[in-house]
Amino acid sequence: FVGVDEEAVLVHELLHVLGLGHTDDGSQLMAAENTGQSALGEGDLAGLAALEETACG
């Protein structure tokens, strides 16, 4: 795939495994369609923090 940031796709998919879903905010890595995001945005980090708060054990 020409022009695809494979690392960003991998991180996006791993975040699905951790429990994050898509966001409507196109500036976040967890947006349904990537338009060039290659790093976690503030919303992505907030989602991860929320997962940590609800983690068991």
MIBAKOL-97916 format. One record per residue (C-alpha): x, y, z; residue number from 1. Coordinates in Angstrom, 1 decimal, decimal comma. Example, Ala and Ser with C-alpha at 12.3 -4.5 7.8 and 13.67 -1.06 7.14 Angstrom:
BEGIN
+--------+--------+--------+-----+
|      x |      y |      z |   n |
+--------+--------+--------+-----+
|   12,3 |   -4,5 |    7,8 |   1 |
|   13,7 |   -1,1 |    7,1 |   2 |
+--------+--------+--------+-----+
% end
This chain:
BEGIN
+--------+--------+--------+-----+
|      x |      y |      z |   n |
+--------+--------+--------+-----+
|    0,0 |    0,0 |    0,0 |   1 |
|    1,7 |    3,1 |   -1,2 |   2 |
|    1,5 |    6,1 |    1,2 |   3 |
|    0,1 |    4,1 |    4,1 |   4 |
|    1,7 |    4,7 |    7,5 |   5 |
|    1,9 |    1,0 |    8,6 |   6 |
|    3,0 |    2,0 |   12,2 |   7 |
|   -0,1 |    4,2 |   12,6 |   8 |
|   -2,4 |    1,5 |   11,3 |   9 |
|   -0,8 |   -1,0 |   13,7 |  10 |
|   -1,2 |    1,3 |   16,7 |  11 |
|   -4,8 |    2,1 |   15,6 |  12 |
|   -5,7 |   -1,7 |   15,4 |  13 |
|   -3,9 |   -2,4 |   18,7 |  14 |
|   -6,0 |    0,3 |   20,4 |  15 |
|   -9,1 |   -1,6 |   19,1 |  16 |
|   -7,8 |   -4,7 |   20,9 |  17 |
|   -7,4 |   -2,7 |   24,1 |  18 |
|  -11,0 |   -1,6 |   23,8 |  19 |
|  -11,0 |    1,8 |   22,1 |  20 |
|  -13,5 |    2,4 |   19,3 |  21 |
|  -13,6 |    4,9 |   16,5 |  22 |
|  -14,1 |    8,6 |   17,1 |  23 |
|  -15,9 |   11,2 |   14,9 |  24 |
|  -12,9 |   13,6 |   15,5 |  25 |
|  -10,9 |   13,3 |   12,3 |  26 |
|   -7,8 |   14,7 |   14,1 |  27 |
|   -7,4 |   11,6 |   16,3 |  28 |
|   -5,6 |    8,4 |   15,4 |  29 |
|   -8,7 |    6,5 |   16,3 |  30 |
|  -10,8 |    8,2 |   13,6 |  31 |
|  -12,5 |    5,8 |   11,3 |  32 |
|  -10,6 |    7,1 |    8,3 |  33 |
|   -7,0 |    8,2 |    8,7 |  34 |
|   -6,2 |   11,4 |    6,8 |  35 |
|   -2,6 |   11,6 |    7,9 |  36 |
|   -2,6 |   11,2 |   11,6 |  37 |
|    0,5 |    9,4 |   12,8 |  38 |
|    0,5 |   10,1 |   16,5 |  39 |
|   -1,9 |    9,8 |   19,3 |  40 |
|   -4,1 |   12,9 |   19,8 |  41 |
|   -5,4 |   14,3 |   23,1 |  42 |
|   -8,7 |   12,4 |   22,6 |  43 |
|   -6,9 |    9,1 |   22,0 |  44 |
|   -4,9 |    9,6 |   25,2 |  45 |
|   -8,1 |   10,5 |   27,1 |  46 |
|   -9,6 |    7,3 |   25,8 |  47 |
|   -6,6 |    5,3 |   27,1 |  48 |
|   -6,8 |    7,0 |   30,5 |  49 |
|  -10,5 |    6,1 |   30,7 |  50 |
|   -9,7 |    2,4 |   30,0 |  51 |
|   -7,1 |    2,5 |   32,7 |  52 |
|   -9,7 |    3,8 |   35,2 |  53 |
|  -12,1 |    0,9 |   34,4 |  54 |
|   -9,4 |   -1,9 |   34,1 |  55 |
|   -9,9 |   -4,9 |   36,4 |  56 |
|   -7,4 |   -6,1 |   38,8 |  57 |
+--------+--------+--------+-----+
% end
